[in-house]
Amino acid sequence: MNTQIRNLFLVTVLLFGLLIAFTSRWTVFGDESLRDNALNRRDLIRSERVPRGRILAADGSVLARSVQQRSRDTNVKSYKRRYPKGQAYVAPVGFSDTTLGQLSGLERSQNDWLAGKAVKLATAVDKLIKGDQRGDDVRTTLEPSVQQAAINGLAGRAGSVVALDPSTGKVLAMVSVPSWDPNKARTSPDYFSKLNQLSRTHPLTNRATQDAYVPGSTFKVVTAAAALDSGKYTPDTIIDGSNAQSFSGHVLNNSGGESYPSAPLRTQLTHSVNTAFANVASDLGKATMDRYMKRFGFGDLPPLDYPADQMRPSGEFLAGKKRGRFIPATSRFVDVARLGIGQDKLQVTPLQMAMVAATVANGGRLMKPHLVDRVVDADGRVQKTVDPQLYRRVMSSGAASDLRSMMGDVVNEGTGTAAALSGGVQVGGKTGTAELNIAKGLNDLWFIGFAPLSSPKVAVAVVVENTQGFGGPVAGPIAKQVMQAALQSGAGR
């Protein structure tokens, strides 16, 4: 073989090797990222020929299903997605449509199961014998009565509600308002473009996982947890809650000018005294506050079975609400005193604050939140079950017990009385009022809590946006409705 032929042979082998490497990169290593890309319509187009599995509520009611259609011209059958509950579940369930090339929510995160692509021996054998079969059904943890109570409570007001079973991490309800109707998006070509133009209300955003709010005084629960678990404080430790104290060169006032110059930590939480918790946070310091925030999940994407790009971490952000850049707690930009009362540059999602409430309710153990309960194939065979999973041990059971008792006082005799349940069921909670426009009296209004106090079966976070009033009277009654519905439904049994 002469030199020219040998060189040509080597070049050919090299090019062939590069071709194999490049195709392997996408077919083997990049396959999952390609399939998970919302812009990739290959799987959506396939789902027109093979029906996707159903998405079901916890009681078996249908939230999403595929309906067969036949073309009048070609008589070719195809399948289109239908959402029997309309906009009520679109935040967690999401949307799937081949024409629009859209895939979101559980429709996206559970796509392998719904589209029948998950690798299973029985399914592989069935395919050889019968060809493509209907995808698997995904049964969720969502309780219809709890979801409806959250929708009714918000009553069309912008905001969000998340309810969790604190002992298992099951998501009992996830509501975002304003919402949108996935059935209209499928039938009306202009619907999505019109929704995208509503930049102020942004209905396509799942507020529960994607939006960021200043938590206000609900964050005092995190500060109290750090204080109690650190061993430096007990519920009876005396704290200075005098009005008009100076922190970092700026005067901080208490709501209504109230002053509690020498009162125990328990009382300071009951009455949501700003200066008291600013003093506690300052005493604990940035490192301790950061450590406990991290344990609660701040700074990380929530460990939810939901698309990662439809969630955001909670934490301290330097810039505005939508354009925030996460800043570690050690940053020189953080005012730890105001961080301790849920102000400064702190921004959170409703899901994160529901996780905070659930952790206290569950004895300091944060369970991994999840929307999927199990996956069942078309023949009724269970393909997957989701068991409760501990995510983090946040604080000791003793500290959590003390904090539950303190949060019980908030509802019994403090700022959270509007969330109290009847029939002797005790509730623990914390209110929050985050100022948006002082001149107009507009605030984001919060309540987080759980019930029953002694053995919690439900934990909840409620936020009502851009509204006059205070968290207790506005968000508290919504939380009350949601907790009552959860207890009546038997959630957490």
DOKOL-440971 format. One line per 3 residues: their letters; for each residue x, y, z of C-alpha. Coordinates in Angstrom, 3 decimals. Example, Ala and Ser with C-alpha at 12.3 -4.5 7.8 and 13.67 -1.06 7.14 Angstrom:
DOKOL-440971
AS> 12.300 -4.500 7.800  13.670 -1.060 7.140 .
***
This chain:
DOKOL-440971
MNT> 0.000 0.000 0.000  1.606 3.254 -1.095  1.743 6.325 1.136 .
QIR> -1.171 8.174 -0.506  -3.531 5.215 -0.220  -2.470 4.629 3.378 .
NLF> -3.082 8.277 4.298  -6.460 8.233 2.574  -7.366 5.075 4.477 .
LVT> -6.368 6.651 7.815  -8.367 9.814 7.087  -11.409 7.712 6.159 .
VLL> -11.132 5.687 9.381  -10.740 8.888 11.404  -13.797 10.506 9.814 .
FGL> -15.816 7.334 10.287  -14.781 7.237 13.948  -15.812 10.858 14.430 .
LIA> -19.181 10.108 12.845  -19.742 7.195 15.232  -18.686 9.311 18.221 .
FTS> -20.977 12.176 17.228  -24.027 9.984 16.665  -23.339 8.088 19.897 .
RWT> -23.209 11.384 21.752  -26.855 12.065 20.889  -28.299 8.570 20.628 .
VFG> -26.743 7.233 23.823  -25.533 9.996 26.097  -27.794 12.804 24.899 .
DES> -30.960 10.785 24.375  -32.516 11.717 27.706  -31.778 15.429 27.376 .
LRD> -33.251 15.430 23.873  -36.394 13.665 25.020  -36.780 15.964 28.002 .
NAL> -36.430 19.076 25.861  -39.843 20.749 25.642  -39.035 21.847 22.071 .
NRR> -38.569 18.271 20.864  -41.860 17.295 19.219  -40.918 13.745 18.181 .
DLI> -42.589 12.099 21.175  -45.579 14.401 20.938  -46.141 13.451 17.305 .
RSE> -45.859 9.771 18.231  -48.528 10.292 20.899  -51.001 11.200 18.177 .
RVP> -50.789 7.604 16.953  -50.630 5.887 20.350  -52.872 7.090 23.200 .
RGR> -51.059 8.515 26.207  -51.879 7.143 29.616  -54.298 8.966 31.848 .
ILA> -53.390 11.290 34.696  -55.625 10.615 37.685  -56.395 12.335 40.972 .
ADG> -55.908 10.457 44.248  -59.529 9.260 44.124  -59.193 7.977 40.563 .
SVL> -61.018 10.829 38.843  -59.547 11.653 35.435  -57.458 14.807 35.079 .
ARS> -56.048 14.113 31.596  -56.917 11.525 28.946  -56.460 10.859 25.236 .
VQQ> -59.499 10.829 22.945  -59.531 9.116 19.555  -60.315 11.155 16.471 .
RSR> -60.531 10.231 12.789  -59.640 12.464 9.896  -62.603 13.025 7.573 .
DTN> -60.271 13.098 4.587  -57.996 10.131 5.272  -59.950 8.176 7.908 .
VKS> -56.670 7.919 9.855  -57.145 7.745 13.596  -55.194 9.954 15.980 .
YKR> -55.402 10.884 19.642  -55.824 14.297 21.202  -55.457 15.223 24.852 .
RYP> -58.480 16.274 26.923  -58.552 17.781 30.402  -61.951 17.052 32.031 .
KGQ> -61.352 19.469 34.940  -60.275 22.354 32.710  -58.085 24.904 34.442 .
AYV> -58.509 23.496 37.960  -55.449 21.220 37.770  -53.361 22.765 35.020 .
APV> -50.650 23.988 37.433  -49.560 20.498 38.535  -50.807 18.433 35.561 .
GFS> -49.527 20.678 32.780  -50.312 20.368 29.095  -49.528 18.171 26.099 .
DTT> -50.300 19.095 22.496  -48.639 18.009 19.254  -49.777 20.944 17.139 .
LGQ> -48.435 23.545 19.539  -45.399 21.457 20.471  -46.099 22.025 24.153 .
LSG> -45.264 19.699 27.029  -45.284 20.860 30.647  -46.008 19.837 34.236 .
LER> -46.590 16.165 34.996  -47.313 15.637 31.318  -43.616 16.335 30.846 .
SQN> -41.943 14.947 33.972  -43.868 11.659 33.658  -43.744 11.531 29.864 .
DWL> -41.876 8.214 29.655  -44.659 6.481 31.576  -47.532 8.328 29.909 .
AGK> -46.141 7.721 26.426  -45.388 4.059 27.162  -41.644 4.495 26.706 .
AVK> -40.451 3.357 30.118  -38.322 0.215 29.814  -40.323 -2.754 31.141 .
LAT> -39.953 -6.420 30.173  -43.721 -7.075 30.102  -44.276 -4.040 27.894 .
AVD> -41.491 -5.086 25.539  -43.077 -8.529 25.120  -46.522 -6.965 24.587 .
KLI> -45.090 -4.694 21.901  -43.671 -7.659 20.000  -47.050 -9.392 20.080 .
KGD> -49.562 -6.540 19.917  -47.629 -3.523 18.663  -47.779 -0.119 20.362 .
QRG> -50.085 -0.022 23.394  -51.643 2.769 25.414  -49.256 4.501 27.792 .
DDV> -49.317 3.967 31.545  -51.689 5.754 33.893  -50.153 8.093 36.464 .
RTT> -52.172 8.345 39.671  -51.323 11.512 41.556  -51.496 12.445 45.222 .
LEP> -53.874 15.348 44.515  -57.073 15.259 46.589  -59.982 16.803 44.632 .
SVQ> -61.780 18.196 47.692  -58.583 19.858 48.922  -57.771 21.243 45.465 .
QAA> -61.292 22.649 45.144  -61.156 24.189 48.624  -57.975 26.022 47.627 .
ING> -59.573 27.266 44.401  -62.693 28.397 46.244  -60.632 30.099 48.927 .
LAG> -58.614 32.196 46.504  -61.887 33.083 44.737  -60.153 34.412 41.648 .
RAG> -57.589 36.497 43.534  -54.015 36.201 42.297  -51.978 33.882 44.457 .
SVV> -51.186 30.290 45.241  -51.961 27.462 47.646  -49.891 24.347 48.341 .
ALD> -51.023 21.630 50.745  -48.808 18.717 51.814  -49.157 15.605 53.919 .
PST> -46.275 16.334 56.321  -45.572 12.689 57.183  -45.308 11.446 53.584 .
GKV> -44.593 14.489 51.406  -47.686 13.899 49.276  -48.877 17.058 47.521 .
LAM> -52.587 17.219 48.363  -53.269 20.444 46.465  -51.383 22.813 44.183 .
VSV> -53.236 25.867 42.892  -52.027 28.904 40.952  -54.299 31.858 40.088 .
PSW> -54.765 33.337 37.483  -54.947 30.034 35.667  -55.688 28.956 32.100 .
DPN> -57.752 26.307 30.341  -55.662 23.675 28.514  -58.690 22.647 26.439 .
KAR> -59.003 26.166 25.019  -55.288 26.204 24.249  -55.804 23.145 22.078 .
TSP> -58.849 24.434 20.174  -58.027 28.129 19.830  -54.850 29.014 17.865 .
DYF> -54.696 32.493 19.413  -55.155 31.413 23.027  -51.485 30.839 23.890 .
SKL> -50.320 34.035 22.227  -52.923 36.016 24.157  -51.848 34.391 27.418 .
NQL> -48.216 35.255 26.719  -49.198 38.899 26.269  -50.556 39.021 29.835 .
SRT> -47.123 39.784 31.272  -48.492 41.464 34.399  -50.648 38.544 35.518 .
HPL> -48.529 35.828 33.791  -51.167 33.048 33.990  -48.860 30.506 32.313 .
TNR> -46.532 30.628 35.333  -47.121 28.054 38.057  -46.928 30.409 41.013 .
ATQ> -46.535 27.512 43.437  -43.135 26.524 42.047  -41.948 29.343 39.767 .
DAY> -42.950 32.632 41.328  -40.994 34.369 44.076  -42.488 36.353 46.938 .
VPG> -41.149 38.136 49.990  -42.337 35.823 52.798  -42.651 38.470 55.490 .
STF> -43.247 37.182 58.999  -43.895 33.577 57.952  -40.110 33.312 57.758 .
KVV> -39.931 33.894 61.516  -40.706 30.176 61.742  -37.303 29.457 60.165 .
TAA> -35.603 31.916 62.525  -37.373 30.367 65.519  -36.370 26.870 64.366 .
AAL> -32.725 27.921 64.137  -32.910 29.572 67.557  -34.513 26.604 69.318 .
DSG> -32.423 23.912 67.629  -29.157 25.782 68.207  -29.594 25.308 71.946 .
KYT> -29.174 29.027 72.599  -32.891 29.657 73.056  -35.972 28.070 74.576 .
PDT> -39.592 29.197 74.170  -39.183 31.051 77.473  -35.970 32.929 76.650 .
IID> -36.535 36.650 77.204  -36.048 38.763 74.072  -36.015 42.528 73.603 .
GSN> -38.936 43.402 71.340  -38.986 47.148 71.952  -40.322 49.196 69.066 .
AQS> -38.112 51.365 66.842  -34.733 49.658 67.192  -31.825 50.335 64.847 .
FSG> -30.271 47.549 62.753  -27.521 48.162 60.195  -28.096 51.878 60.523 .
HVL> -31.841 51.741 59.805  -34.726 51.900 62.248  -37.009 48.872 62.355 .
NNS> -40.543 49.192 63.691  -43.094 46.676 64.872  -46.545 46.396 63.323 .
GGE> -48.787 49.076 64.789  -45.905 50.403 66.875  -46.369 47.632 69.454 .
SYP> -43.574 47.158 71.955  -42.579 44.031 73.888  -39.343 45.095 75.602 .
SAP> -38.998 42.036 77.813  -41.056 39.049 76.695  -40.334 35.359 76.031 .
LRT> -39.684 34.064 72.527  -43.079 32.338 72.584  -44.895 35.648 73.096 .
QLT> -42.782 37.409 70.486  -43.856 34.820 67.879  -47.502 34.971 68.966 .
HSV> -47.567 38.705 68.275  -45.065 38.591 65.374  -42.705 41.164 66.883 .
NTA> -40.218 42.312 64.240  -37.526 43.708 66.487  -37.449 40.581 68.647 .
FAN> -36.734 38.308 65.704  -34.281 40.775 64.207  -32.386 40.540 67.501 .
VAS> -32.528 36.733 67.454  -31.254 36.526 63.861  -28.475 39.024 64.587 .
DLG> -27.423 36.977 67.594  -27.430 33.704 65.654  -25.450 35.262 62.800 .
KAT> -25.318 34.678 59.061  -23.625 31.282 59.219  -26.238 29.751 61.501 .
MDR> -29.144 31.263 59.587  -27.649 29.998 56.343  -27.174 26.507 57.760 .
YMK> -30.816 26.175 58.795  -32.111 27.733 55.593  -30.123 25.119 53.683 .
RFG> -31.624 22.337 55.778  -35.135 23.575 54.977  -34.293 23.497 51.259 .
FGD> -33.510 27.146 50.551  -30.942 27.614 47.809  -31.850 24.372 46.018 .
LPP> -34.519 23.446 43.513  -37.349 21.649 45.326  -36.970 17.837 45.150 .
LDY> -40.343 17.551 43.412  -41.211 15.139 40.570  -41.835 18.079 38.271 .
PAD> -39.845 19.696 35.411  -36.762 21.438 36.789  -37.165 24.444 34.511 .
QMR> -40.655 25.006 35.921  -39.287 25.461 39.437  -36.964 27.912 41.103 .
PSG> -35.019 27.934 44.360  -35.965 30.130 47.278  -33.320 32.332 48.856 .
EFL> -31.685 35.738 48.827  -31.681 37.571 45.523  -29.846 40.750 44.634 .
AGK> -32.148 41.896 41.813  -35.901 42.135 41.253  -38.686 39.624 41.622 .
KRG> -38.413 38.044 38.191  -34.755 38.700 37.462  -33.208 37.755 40.784 .
RFI> -29.711 36.326 41.088  -29.176 34.012 44.027  -26.771 35.351 46.643 .
PAT> -25.249 33.033 49.267  -26.121 33.961 52.839  -22.498 34.937 53.504 .
SRF> -22.776 37.766 50.976  -22.028 41.253 52.222  -25.344 42.316 50.681 .
VDV> -27.418 40.430 53.269  -28.806 42.239 56.323  -29.174 39.310 58.720 .
ARL> -31.522 41.202 61.057  -34.034 41.854 58.289  -33.456 38.395 56.854 .
GIG> -34.618 37.030 60.209  -38.038 38.661 59.786  -38.484 37.588 56.164 .
QDK> -37.465 40.848 54.535  -34.194 42.115 53.050  -33.557 40.287 49.735 .
LQV> -35.381 37.095 50.619  -37.738 35.593 48.023  -39.572 32.295 48.320 .
TPL> -42.016 30.051 46.516  -45.265 28.857 48.120  -44.002 25.277 47.793 .
QMA> -40.931 26.147 49.858  -43.018 27.679 52.635  -45.332 24.658 52.634 .
MVA> -42.196 22.551 53.118  -41.244 24.738 56.098  -44.654 24.223 57.720 .
ATV> -44.568 20.485 56.965  -41.133 20.114 58.559  -42.268 21.616 61.852 .
ANG> -45.442 19.519 61.713  -43.437 16.323 61.138  -41.142 16.630 64.132 .
GRL> -38.299 18.349 62.291  -38.174 15.807 59.449  -38.594 17.209 55.930 .
MKP> -40.081 14.594 53.613  -39.469 14.714 49.884  -42.573 16.288 48.299 .
HLV> -44.117 14.324 45.453  -47.066 14.541 43.084  -47.034 10.943 41.841 .
DRV> -48.463 8.155 43.972  -48.134 5.230 41.550  -48.001 4.198 37.901 .
VDA> -50.315 1.498 36.531  -50.237 0.008 33.037  -53.212 -0.576 30.734 .
DGR> -53.719 -4.081 32.158  -53.849 -2.839 35.749  -50.335 -3.917 36.700 .
VQK> -48.593 -1.568 39.114  -45.340 -0.464 37.487  -44.133 1.945 40.131 .
TVD> -45.095 3.111 43.602  -43.699 6.190 45.318  -42.908 5.584 48.977 .
PQL> -42.336 8.345 51.551  -38.715 9.445 51.535  -36.870 11.537 54.107 .
YRR> -35.237 14.511 52.412  -33.509 16.147 55.379  -33.475 16.138 59.154 .
VMS> -33.842 19.877 59.785  -34.073 20.071 63.572  -34.503 17.897 66.629 .
SGA> -37.908 16.524 67.538  -37.748 18.510 70.783  -37.171 21.814 68.996 .
ASD> -39.955 20.982 66.539  -42.332 20.153 69.389  -41.599 23.487 71.069 .
LRS> -42.122 25.328 67.799  -45.419 23.520 67.108  -46.657 24.644 70.501 .
MMG> -45.568 28.229 69.816  -47.322 28.191 66.438  -50.422 26.902 68.208 .
DVV> -50.375 30.063 70.330  -50.260 32.164 67.141  -53.610 30.707 66.050 .
NEG> -55.192 30.505 69.495  -54.401 34.002 70.709  -52.183 35.829 68.236 .
TGT> -52.244 37.048 64.644  -53.586 33.791 63.170  -56.971 33.378 64.863 .
AAA> -58.795 33.494 61.501  -57.306 30.078 60.667  -58.728 28.361 63.757 .
LSG> -60.837 25.246 63.125  -64.014 24.321 64.967  -64.760 21.097 66.810 .
GVQ> -61.783 21.282 69.115  -59.217 20.761 66.330  -56.137 22.782 67.247 .
VGG> -54.130 24.510 64.515  -50.554 25.759 64.385  -49.582 28.556 62.054 .
KTG> -47.846 31.804 61.236  -49.033 34.866 59.375  -47.098 37.172 57.086 .
TAE> -47.651 40.580 55.507  -45.050 41.599 52.923  -45.342 45.260 51.952 .
LNI> -45.420 46.048 48.230  -46.806 49.579 48.015  -47.023 51.370 51.349 .
AKG> -48.839 54.400 49.910  -51.637 52.231 48.499  -51.546 49.707 51.330 .
LND> -50.856 46.799 48.963  -49.177 43.670 50.300  -48.536 40.016 49.573 .
LWF> -50.475 38.244 52.321  -49.382 34.908 53.796  -50.389 32.106 56.086 .
IGF> -48.511 28.858 56.693  -49.655 26.213 59.128  -50.803 22.683 59.909 .
APL> -53.518 20.682 61.660  -54.248 18.994 63.984  -51.637 20.509 66.259 .
SSP> -50.835 17.323 68.202  -50.634 14.985 65.191  -50.607 17.010 61.958 .
KVA> -52.159 15.443 58.850  -51.925 18.481 56.572  -49.546 21.416 56.160 .
VAV> -50.392 24.402 54.006  -48.971 27.596 52.541  -51.217 30.344 51.178 .
VVE> -50.223 33.597 49.499  -52.610 36.237 48.143  -50.915 38.797 45.914 .
NTQ> -51.031 42.557 45.810  -53.933 42.955 48.241  -54.883 45.333 51.009 .
GFG> -55.006 44.008 54.548  -52.964 41.584 56.627  -51.992 37.962 56.249 .
GPV> -54.038 36.633 59.147  -57.503 37.919 58.170  -57.039 37.376 54.402 .
AGP> -54.870 34.261 53.942  -55.853 32.611 57.233  -59.450 31.747 56.228 .
IAK> -58.209 30.203 52.962  -55.815 27.981 54.889  -58.672 27.085 57.238 .
QVM> -60.820 25.885 54.310  -57.972 23.855 52.858  -57.011 22.205 56.157 .
QAA> -60.640 21.390 56.930  -61.103 19.792 53.505  -57.933 17.748 53.956 .
LQS> -58.998 16.433 57.350  -62.494 15.601 56.092  -61.063 13.777 53.075 .
GAG> -59.013 11.531 55.318  -55.695 12.760 53.917  -52.724 11.675 55.985 .
R> -54.311 8.462 57.237 .
***
